[in-house]
Structures are given as structure tokens and as C-alpha cells.
């Protein structure tokens, strides 16, 4: 694996650590959800870097699954927040 891929993955991992602070301190649920989306995006980026650096195709598939989960999580959050805000029940 090249040092460039490793160092980029480490920098992105540091961004995840910074996002953990926002999750713990976030004053609103939206702040926490945005930090969780940062986890999903950074996780996909790290997996893509590792897939390229290690020449492993399987990590690309895992990255696609993580991207799908991140999208579903944001849709679920918006739907729940919308229903709580309007007072609608489902």
C-alpha cells in the first residue's frame, strides 16, 4: 500500500474524531445527524482509499453498502423530524 493512501486515510480518520465531538456536544438533533453523515462519508472515503491501496475489490462493494446506509439514515432522520415538527402521526 502506498504511503499516500495511508496518510490520506489517517487524515480522514482524524476528521471522524472531530465529528465525534459534535455528536457528543451537538445542541440539536440536526447537528448530531450531520456528524453521523460525516461518519458515513468518511467511512466510504477510507474504504475507497484502502481498496485502491490494497488492490482489493471487495472493499469497493463494502463502500457502496455504507453509502447506501448513510443515504437511508438521512432519509429516515428527515422523515422522523418532519413528522415531529408537523405533529403528524404515522
Jmol script that loads the backbone (N, CA, C; Angstrom):
load data "model"
ATOM      1  N   UNK A   1       0.844  -1.164   0.000  1.00  0.00           N
ATOM      2  CA  UNK A   1       0.000   0.000   0.000  1.00  0.00           C
ATOM      3  C   UNK A   1       0.895   1.235   0.000  1.00  0.00           C
ATOM      4  N   UNK A   2       0.512   2.220  -0.764  1.00  0.00           N
ATOM      5  CA  UNK A   2       1.335   3.413  -0.843  1.00  0.00           C
ATOM      6  C   UNK A   2       1.142   4.280   0.396  1.00  0.00           C
ATOM      7  N   UNK A   3       2.150   5.072   0.677  1.00  0.00           N
ATOM      8  CA  UNK A   3       2.091   5.958   1.842  1.00  0.00           C
ATOM      9  C   UNK A   3       1.069   7.067   1.646  1.00  0.00           C
ATOM     10  N   UNK A   4       0.836   7.439   0.408  1.00  0.00           N
ATOM     11  CA  UNK A   4      -0.159   8.480   0.129  1.00  0.00           C
ATOM     12  C   UNK A   4      -1.557   8.025   0.546  1.00  0.00           C
ATOM     13  N   UNK A   5      -1.920   6.805   0.208  1.00  0.00           N
ATOM     14  CA  UNK A   5      -3.230   6.285   0.579  1.00  0.00           C
ATOM     15  C   UNK A   5      -3.356   6.163   2.097  1.00  0.00           C
ATOM     16  N   UNK A   6      -2.295   5.701   2.729  1.00  0.00           N
ATOM     17  CA  UNK A   6      -2.317   5.543   4.177  1.00  0.00           C
ATOM     18  C   UNK A   6      -2.445   6.879   4.885  1.00  0.00           C
ATOM     19  N   UNK A   7      -1.682   7.859   4.446  1.00  0.00           N
ATOM     20  CA  UNK A   7      -1.739   9.171   5.103  1.00  0.00           C
ATOM     21  C   UNK A   7      -3.073   9.850   4.864  1.00  0.00           C
ATOM     22  N   UNK A   8      -3.643   9.715   3.687  1.00  0.00           N
ATOM     23  CA  UNK A   8      -4.972  10.294   3.419  1.00  0.00           C
ATOM     24  C   UNK A   8      -6.035   9.615   4.275  1.00  0.00           C
ATOM     25  N   UNK A   9      -5.948   8.308   4.419  1.00  0.00           N
ATOM     26  CA  UNK A   9      -6.909   7.591   5.263  1.00  0.00           C
ATOM     27  C   UNK A   9      -6.779   8.028   6.723  1.00  0.00           C
ATOM     28  N   UNK A  10      -5.558   8.287   7.174  1.00  0.00           N
ATOM     29  CA  UNK A  10      -5.358   8.751   8.553  1.00  0.00           C
ATOM     30  C   UNK A  10      -5.926  10.154   8.759  1.00  0.00           C
ATOM     31  N   UNK A  11      -5.754  11.021   7.793  1.00  0.00           N
ATOM     32  CA  UNK A  11      -6.307  12.385   7.885  1.00  0.00           C
ATOM     33  C   UNK A  11      -7.828  12.329   7.944  1.00  0.00           C
ATOM     34  N   UNK A  12      -8.423  11.476   7.154  1.00  0.00           N
ATOM     35  CA  UNK A  12      -9.885  11.339   7.175  1.00  0.00           C
ATOM     36  C   UNK A  12     -10.341  10.737   8.500  1.00  0.00           C
ATOM     37  N   UNK A  13      -9.558   9.836   9.057  1.00  0.00           N
ATOM     38  CA  UNK A  13      -9.869   9.266  10.360  1.00  0.00           C
ATOM     39  C   UNK A  13      -9.850  10.345  11.438  1.00  0.00           C
ATOM     40  N   UNK A  14      -8.947  11.307  11.326  1.00  0.00           N
ATOM     41  CA  UNK A  14      -8.919  12.445  12.258  1.00  0.00           C
ATOM     42  C   UNK A  14     -10.178  13.297  12.117  1.00  0.00           C
ATOM     43  N   UNK A  15     -10.710  13.416  10.909  1.00  0.00           N
ATOM     44  CA  UNK A  15     -11.962  14.147  10.701  1.00  0.00           C
ATOM     45  C   UNK A  15     -13.119  13.439  11.403  1.00  0.00           C
ATOM     46  N   UNK A  16     -13.089  12.123  11.419  1.00  0.00           N
ATOM     47  CA  UNK A  16     -14.115  11.368  12.137  1.00  0.00           C
ATOM     48  C   UNK A  16     -14.017  11.647  13.634  1.00  0.00           C
ATOM     49  N   UNK A  17     -12.802  11.730  14.149  1.00  0.00           N
ATOM     50  CA  UNK A  17     -12.621  12.040  15.576  1.00  0.00           C
ATOM     51  C   UNK A  17     -13.162  13.429  15.904  1.00  0.00           C
ATOM     52  N   UNK A  18     -12.970  14.382  15.011  1.00  0.00           N
ATOM     53  CA  UNK A  18     -13.520  15.722  15.227  1.00  0.00           C
ATOM     54  C   UNK A  18     -15.046  15.693  15.174  1.00  0.00           C
ATOM     55  N   UNK A  19     -15.609  14.846  14.337  1.00  0.00           N
ATOM     56  CA  UNK A  19     -17.059  14.709  14.266  1.00  0.00           C
ATOM     57  C   UNK A  19     -17.652  14.102  15.520  1.00  0.00           C
ATOM     58  N   UNK A  20     -16.876  13.270  16.212  1.00  0.00           N
ATOM     59  CA  UNK A  20     -17.349  12.671  17.464  1.00  0.00           C
ATOM     60  C   UNK A  20     -17.604  13.748  18.513  1.00  0.00           C
ATOM     61  N   UNK A  21     -16.808  14.796  18.489  1.00  0.00           N
ATOM     62  CA  UNK A  21     -17.026  15.905  19.423  1.00  0.00           C
ATOM     63  C   UNK A  21     -18.385  16.550  19.157  1.00  0.00           C
ATOM     64  N   UNK A  22     -18.730  16.727  17.893  1.00  0.00           N
ATOM     65  CA  UNK A  22     -20.016  17.339  17.557  1.00  0.00           C
ATOM     66  C   UNK A  22     -21.173  16.433  17.953  1.00  0.00           C
ATOM     67  N   UNK A  23     -20.994  15.135  17.831  1.00  0.00           N
ATOM     68  CA  UNK A  23     -22.070  14.229  18.231  1.00  0.00           C
ATOM     69  C   UNK A  23     -22.303  14.309  19.730  1.00  0.00           C
ATOM     70  N   UNK A  24     -21.235  14.394  20.493  1.00  0.00           N
ATOM     71  CA  UNK A  24     -21.376  14.444  21.942  1.00  0.00           C
ATOM     72  C   UNK A  24     -21.873  15.797  22.424  1.00  0.00           C
ATOM     73  N   UNK A  25     -21.521  16.893  21.746  1.00  0.00           N
ATOM     74  CA  UNK A  25     -21.883  18.230  22.200  1.00  0.00           C
ATOM     75  C   UNK A  25     -23.035  18.851  21.427  1.00  0.00           C
ATOM     76  N   UNK A  26     -23.427  18.261  20.317  1.00  0.00           N
ATOM     77  CA  UNK A  26     -24.409  18.881  19.426  1.00  0.00           C
ATOM     78  C   UNK A  26     -25.655  19.355  20.133  1.00  0.00           C
ATOM     79  N   UNK A  27     -25.969  20.646  19.995  1.00  0.00           N
ATOM     80  CA  UNK A  27     -27.140  21.157  20.696  1.00  0.00           C
ATOM     81  C   UNK A  27     -28.463  20.665  20.099  1.00  0.00           C
ATOM     82  N   UNK A  28     -28.470  20.344  18.823  1.00  0.00           N
ATOM     83  CA  UNK A  28     -29.712  19.883  18.202  1.00  0.00           C
ATOM     84  C   UNK A  28     -29.505  18.510  17.576  1.00  0.00           C
ATOM     85  N   UNK A  29     -30.611  17.884  17.275  1.00  0.00           N
ATOM     86  CA  UNK A  29     -30.544  16.571  16.621  1.00  0.00           C
ATOM     87  C   UNK A  29     -29.975  16.691  15.214  1.00  0.00           C
ATOM     88  N   UNK A  30     -30.226  17.837  14.560  1.00  0.00           N
ATOM     89  CA  UNK A  30     -29.689  18.028  13.209  1.00  0.00           C
ATOM     90  C   UNK A  30     -28.169  18.081  13.222  1.00  0.00           C
ATOM     91  N   UNK A  31     -27.578  18.705  14.241  1.00  0.00           N
ATOM     92  CA  UNK A  31     -26.119  18.720  14.354  1.00  0.00           C
ATOM     93  C   UNK A  31     -25.577  17.313  14.508  1.00  0.00           C
ATOM     94  N   UNK A  32     -26.235  16.536  15.296  1.00  0.00           N
ATOM     95  CA  UNK A  32     -25.786  15.157  15.504  1.00  0.00           C
ATOM     96  C   UNK A  32     -25.938  14.326  14.237  1.00  0.00           C
ATOM     97  N   UNK A  33     -27.021  14.570  13.500  1.00  0.00           N
ATOM     98  CA  UNK A  33     -27.228  13.816  12.269  1.00  0.00           C
ATOM     99  C   UNK A  33     -26.192  14.196  11.217  1.00  0.00           C
ATOM    100  N   UNK A  34     -25.830  15.460  11.148  1.00  0.00           N
ATOM    101  CA  UNK A  34     -24.801  15.870  10.192  1.00  0.00           C
ATOM    102  C   UNK A  34     -23.450  15.238  10.536  1.00  0.00           C
ATOM    103  N   UNK A  35     -23.158  15.123  11.817  1.00  0.00           N
ATOM    104  CA  UNK A  35     -21.924  14.452  12.226  1.00  0.00           C
ATOM    105  C   UNK A  35     -21.988  12.965  11.878  1.00  0.00           C
ATOM    106  N   UNK A  36     -23.143  12.369  12.031  1.00  0.00           N
ATOM    107  CA  UNK A  36     -23.289  10.959  11.650  1.00  0.00           C
ATOM    108  C   UNK A  36     -23.120  10.792  10.142  1.00  0.00           C
ATOM    109  N   UNK A  37     -23.594  11.750   9.365  1.00  0.00           N
ATOM    110  CA  UNK A  37     -23.383  11.708   7.920  1.00  0.00           C
ATOM    111  C   UNK A  37     -21.896  11.857   7.584  1.00  0.00           C
ATOM    112  N   UNK A  38     -21.200  12.655   8.395  1.00  0.00           N
ATOM    113  CA  UNK A  38     -19.752  12.767   8.219  1.00  0.00           C
ATOM    114  C   UNK A  38     -19.093  11.415   8.432  1.00  0.00           C
ATOM    115  N   UNK A  39     -19.557  10.656   9.417  1.00  0.00           N
ATOM    116  CA  UNK A  39     -19.027   9.309   9.645  1.00  0.00           C
ATOM    117  C   UNK A  39     -19.226   8.437   8.416  1.00  0.00           C
ATOM    118  N   UNK A  40     -20.424   8.494   7.847  1.00  0.00           N
ATOM    119  CA  UNK A  40     -20.705   7.677   6.672  1.00  0.00           C
ATOM    120  C   UNK A  40     -19.844   8.060   5.485  1.00  0.00           C
ATOM    121  N   UNK A  41     -19.721   9.355   5.246  1.00  0.00           N
ATOM    122  CA  UNK A  41     -18.919   9.830   4.120  1.00  0.00           C
ATOM    123  C   UNK A  41     -17.446   9.500   4.311  1.00  0.00           C
ATOM    124  N   UNK A  42     -16.952   9.733   5.509  1.00  0.00           N
ATOM    125  CA  UNK A  42     -15.535   9.435   5.781  1.00  0.00           C
ATOM    126  C   UNK A  42     -15.277   7.931   5.734  1.00  0.00           C
ATOM    127  N   UNK A  43     -16.220   7.157   6.215  1.00  0.00           N
ATOM    128  CA  UNK A  43     -16.064   5.702   6.154  1.00  0.00           C
ATOM    129  C   UNK A  43     -15.969   5.206   4.724  1.00  0.00           C
ATOM    130  N   UNK A  44     -16.808   5.753   3.861  1.00  0.00           N
ATOM    131  CA  UNK A  44     -16.759   5.377   2.451  1.00  0.00           C
ATOM    132  C   UNK A  44     -15.427   5.812   1.843  1.00  0.00           C
ATOM    133  N   UNK A  45     -14.987   7.024   2.164  1.00  0.00           N
ATOM    134  CA  UNK A  45     -13.714   7.509   1.613  1.00  0.00           C
ATOM    135  C   UNK A  45     -12.535   6.646   2.077  1.00  0.00           C
ATOM    136  N   UNK A  46     -12.534   6.280   3.341  1.00  0.00           N
ATOM    137  CA  UNK A  46     -11.449   5.424   3.850  1.00  0.00           C
ATOM    138  C   UNK A  46     -11.470   4.066   3.164  1.00  0.00           C
ATOM    139  N   UNK A  47     -12.646   3.503   2.993  1.00  0.00           N
ATOM    140  CA  UNK A  47     -12.729   2.206   2.317  1.00  0.00           C
ATOM    141  C   UNK A  47     -12.270   2.295   0.867  1.00  0.00           C
ATOM    142  N   UNK A  48     -12.609   3.390   0.189  1.00  0.00           N
ATOM    143  CA  UNK A  48     -12.161   3.551  -1.194  1.00  0.00           C
ATOM    144  C   UNK A  48     -10.641   3.707  -1.275  1.00  0.00           C
ATOM    145  N   UNK A  49     -10.073   4.458  -0.325  1.00  0.00           N
ATOM    146  CA  UNK A  49      -8.614   4.599  -0.300  1.00  0.00           C
ATOM    147  C   UNK A  49      -7.930   3.263  -0.031  1.00  0.00           C
ATOM    148  N   UNK A  50      -8.479   2.510   0.915  1.00  0.00           N
ATOM    149  CA  UNK A  50      -7.893   1.198   1.214  1.00  0.00           C
ATOM    150  C   UNK A  50      -8.068   0.224   0.053  1.00  0.00           C
ATOM    151  N   UNK A  51      -9.192   0.319  -0.656  1.00  0.00           N
ATOM    152  CA  UNK A  51      -9.408  -0.549  -1.811  1.00  0.00           C
ATOM    153  C   UNK A  51      -8.374  -0.269  -2.890  1.00  0.00           C
ATOM    154  N   UNK A  52      -8.093   1.006  -3.096  1.00  0.00           N
ATOM    155  CA  UNK A  52      -7.083   1.366  -4.100  1.00  0.00           C
ATOM    156  C   UNK A  52      -5.684   0.987  -3.628  1.00  0.00           C
ATOM    157  N   UNK A  53      -5.390   1.260  -2.372  1.00  0.00           N
ATOM    158  CA  UNK A  53      -4.056   0.978  -1.864  1.00  0.00           C
ATOM    159  C   UNK A  53      -3.745  -0.497  -1.745  1.00  0.00           C
ATOM    160  N   UNK A  54      -4.740  -1.295  -1.382  1.00  0.00           N
ATOM    161  CA  UNK A  54      -4.536  -2.732  -1.202  1.00  0.00           C
ATOM    162  C   UNK A  54      -4.909  -3.557  -2.432  1.00  0.00           C
ATOM    163  N   UNK A  55      -5.443  -2.899  -3.460  1.00  0.00           N
ATOM    164  CA  UNK A  55      -5.939  -3.579  -4.668  1.00  0.00           C
ATOM    165  C   UNK A  55      -6.939  -4.668  -4.317  1.00  0.00           C
ATOM    166  N   UNK A  56      -7.919  -4.298  -3.501  1.00  0.00           N
ATOM    167  CA  UNK A  56      -8.952  -5.237  -3.067  1.00  0.00           C
ATOM    168  C   UNK A  56     -10.304  -4.749  -3.557  1.00  0.00           C
ATOM    169  N   UNK A  57     -10.922  -5.523  -4.417  1.00  0.00           N
ATOM    170  CA  UNK A  57     -12.202  -5.148  -5.000  1.00  0.00           C
ATOM    171  C   UNK A  57     -13.333  -5.239  -3.973  1.00  0.00           C
ATOM    172  N   UNK A  58     -13.216  -6.128  -3.020  1.00  0.00           N
ATOM    173  CA  UNK A  58     -14.274  -6.351  -2.043  1.00  0.00           C
ATOM    174  C   UNK A  58     -14.565  -5.079  -1.245  1.00  0.00           C
ATOM    175  N   UNK A  59     -13.550  -4.299  -0.969  1.00  0.00           N
ATOM    176  CA  UNK A  59     -13.755  -3.068  -0.207  1.00  0.00           C
ATOM    177  C   UNK A  59     -14.604  -2.056  -0.973  1.00  0.00           C
ATOM    178  N   UNK A  60     -14.582  -2.127  -2.295  1.00  0.00           N
ATOM    179  CA  UNK A  60     -15.455  -1.253  -3.086  1.00  0.00           C
ATOM    180  C   UNK A  60     -16.921  -1.600  -2.857  1.00  0.00           C
ATOM    181  N   UNK A  61     -17.223  -2.885  -2.782  1.00  0.00           N
ATOM    182  CA  UNK A  61     -18.593  -3.314  -2.518  1.00  0.00           C
ATOM    183  C   UNK A  61     -19.046  -2.876  -1.127  1.00  0.00           C
ATOM    184  N   UNK A  62     -18.168  -3.007  -0.161  1.00  0.00           N
ATOM    185  CA  UNK A  62     -18.499  -2.591   1.201  1.00  0.00           C
ATOM    186  C   UNK A  62     -18.717  -1.089   1.260  1.00  0.00           C
ATOM    187  N   UNK A  63     -17.920  -0.331   0.513  1.00  0.00           N
ATOM    188  CA  UNK A  63     -18.086   1.126   0.469  1.00  0.00           C
ATOM    189  C   UNK A  63     -19.443   1.497  -0.126  1.00  0.00           C
ATOM    190  N   UNK A  64     -19.885   0.769  -1.144  1.00  0.00           N
ATOM    191  CA  UNK A  64     -21.202   1.052  -1.724  1.00  0.00           C
ATOM    192  C   UNK A  64     -22.318   0.764  -0.725  1.00  0.00           C
ATOM    193  N   UNK A  65     -22.184  -0.295   0.043  1.00  0.00           N
ATOM    194  CA  UNK A  65     -23.189  -0.618   1.054  1.00  0.00           C
ATOM    195  C   UNK A  65     -23.223   0.465   2.129  1.00  0.00           C
ATOM    196  N   UNK A  66     -22.052   0.940   2.566  1.00  0.00           N
ATOM    197  CA  UNK A  66     -22.002   2.021   3.557  1.00  0.00           C
ATOM    198  C   UNK A  66     -22.644   3.291   3.015  1.00  0.00           C
ATOM    199  N   UNK A  67     -22.408   3.597   1.743  1.00  0.00           N
ATOM    200  CA  UNK A  67     -23.022   4.793   1.141  1.00  0.00           C
ATOM    201  C   UNK A  67     -24.544   4.649   1.117  1.00  0.00           C
ATOM    202  N   UNK A  68     -25.026   3.458   0.836  1.00  0.00           N
ATOM    203  CA  UNK A  68     -26.467   3.219   0.846  1.00  0.00           C
ATOM    204  C   UNK A  68     -27.038   3.386   2.244  1.00  0.00           C
ATOM    205  N   UNK A  69     -26.362   2.854   3.252  1.00  0.00           N
ATOM    206  CA  UNK A  69     -26.828   3.002   4.631  1.00  0.00           C
ATOM    207  C   UNK A  69     -26.843   4.464   5.059  1.00  0.00           C
ATOM    208  N   UNK A  70     -25.845   5.234   4.655  1.00  0.00           N
ATOM    209  CA  UNK A  70     -25.799   6.654   5.001  1.00  0.00           C
ATOM    210  C   UNK A  70     -26.971   7.403   4.376  1.00  0.00           C
ATOM    211  N   UNK A  71     -27.296   7.082   3.139  1.00  0.00           N
ATOM    212  CA  UNK A  71     -28.430   7.730   2.482  1.00  0.00           C
ATOM    213  C   UNK A  71     -29.741   7.342   3.169  1.00  0.00           C
ATOM    214  N   UNK A  72     -29.890   6.084   3.518  1.00  0.00           N
ATOM    215  CA  UNK A  72     -31.108   5.654   4.201  1.00  0.00           C
ATOM    216  C   UNK A  72     -31.242   6.287   5.583  1.00  0.00           C
ATOM    217  N   UNK A  73     -30.129   6.453   6.261  1.00  0.00           N
ATOM    218  CA  UNK A  73     -30.163   7.081   7.584  1.00  0.00           C
ATOM    219  C   UNK A  73     -30.607   8.531   7.493  1.00  0.00           C
ATOM    220  N   UNK A  74     -30.127   9.242   6.491  1.00  0.00           N
ATOM    221  CA  UNK A  74     -30.539  10.647   6.362  1.00  0.00           C
ATOM    222  C   UNK A  74     -32.008  10.762   5.960  1.00  0.00           C
ATOM    223  N   UNK A  75     -32.472   9.889   5.114  1.00  0.00           N
ATOM    224  CA  UNK A  75     -33.891   9.908   4.729  1.00  0.00           C
ATOM    225  C   UNK A  75     -34.762   9.602   5.935  1.00  0.00           C
ATOM    226  N   UNK A  76     -34.370   8.628   6.731  1.00  0.00           N
ATOM    227  CA  UNK A  76     -35.130   8.283   7.931  1.00  0.00           C
ATOM    228  C   UNK A  76     -35.153   9.440   8.916  1.00  0.00           C
ATOM    229  N   UNK A  77     -34.026  10.102   9.089  1.00  0.00           N
ATOM    230  CA  UNK A  77     -33.974  11.246  10.004  1.00  0.00           C
ATOM    231  C   UNK A  77     -34.900  12.364   9.540  1.00  0.00           C
ATOM    232  N   UNK A  78     -34.867  12.680   8.269  1.00  0.00           N
ATOM    233  CA  UNK A  78     -35.707  13.766   7.750  1.00  0.00           C
ATOM    234  C   UNK A  78     -37.180  13.413   7.888  1.00  0.00           C
ATOM    235  N   UNK A  79     -37.535  12.182   7.605  1.00  0.00           N
ATOM    236  CA  UNK A  79     -38.945  11.782   7.730  1.00  0.00           C
ATOM    237  C   UNK A  79     -39.420  11.880   9.175  1.00  0.00           C
ATOM    238  N   UNK A  80     -38.582  11.426  10.107  1.00  0.00           N
ATOM    239  CA  UNK A  80     -38.967  11.497  11.527  1.00  0.00           C
ATOM    240  C   UNK A  80     -39.022  12.932  12.008  1.00  0.00           C
ATOM    241  N   UNK A  81     -38.058  13.746  11.600  1.00  0.00           N
ATOM    242  CA  UNK A  81     -38.052  15.152  12.012  1.00  0.00           C
ATOM    243  C   UNK A  81     -39.243  15.886  11.422  1.00  0.00           C
ATOM    244  N   UNK A  82     -39.606  15.567  10.197  1.00  0.00           N
ATOM    245  CA  UNK A  82     -40.750  16.217   9.548  1.00  0.00           C
ATOM    246  C   UNK A  82     -42.042  15.871  10.285  1.00  0.00           C
ATOM    247  N   UNK A  83     -42.190  14.601  10.652  1.00  0.00           N
ATOM    248  CA  UNK A  83     -43.403  14.186  11.346  1.00  0.00           C
ATOM    249  C   UNK A  83     -43.476  14.775  12.745  1.00  0.00           C
ATOM    250  N   UNK A  84     -42.365  14.897  13.430  1.00  0.00           N
ATOM    251  CA  UNK A  84     -42.354  15.501  14.765  1.00  0.00           C
ATOM    252  C   UNK A  84     -42.657  16.988  14.690  1.00  0.00           C
ATOM    253  N   UNK A  85     -42.184  17.646  13.646  1.00  0.00           N
ATOM    254  CA  UNK A  85     -42.379  19.082  13.515  1.00  0.00           C
ATOM    255  C   UNK A  85     -43.829  19.401  13.158  1.00  0.00           C
ATOM    256  N   UNK A  86     -44.444  18.619  12.290  1.00  0.00           N
ATOM    257  CA  UNK A  86     -45.811  18.885  11.868  1.00  0.00           C
ATOM    258  C   UNK A  86     -46.832  18.256  12.806  1.00  0.00           C
ATOM    259  N   UNK A  87     -46.406  17.384  13.673  1.00  0.00           N
ATOM    260  CA  UNK A  87     -47.328  16.734  14.598  1.00  0.00           C
ATOM    261  C   UNK A  87     -48.091  15.595  13.977  1.00  0.00           C
ATOM    262  N   UNK A  88     -47.702  15.188  12.768  1.00  0.00           N
ATOM    263  CA  UNK A  88     -48.386  14.092  12.096  1.00  0.00           C
ATOM    264  C   UNK A  88     -47.964  12.780  12.720  1.00  0.00           C
ATOM    265  N   UNK A  89     -48.873  11.844  12.743  1.00  0.00           N
ATOM    266  CA  UNK A  89     -48.556  10.529  13.273  1.00  0.00           C
ATOM    267  C   UNK A  89     -48.593   9.521  12.139  1.00  0.00           C
ATOM    268  N   UNK A  90     -47.778   8.518  12.279  1.00  0.00           N
ATOM    269  CA  UNK A  90     -47.732   7.506  11.233  1.00  0.00           C
ATOM    270  C   UNK A  90     -47.742   6.144  11.825  1.00  0.00           C
TER     271      UNK A  90
END
end "model"
wireframe off; spacefill off
backbone 0.3
color backbone group
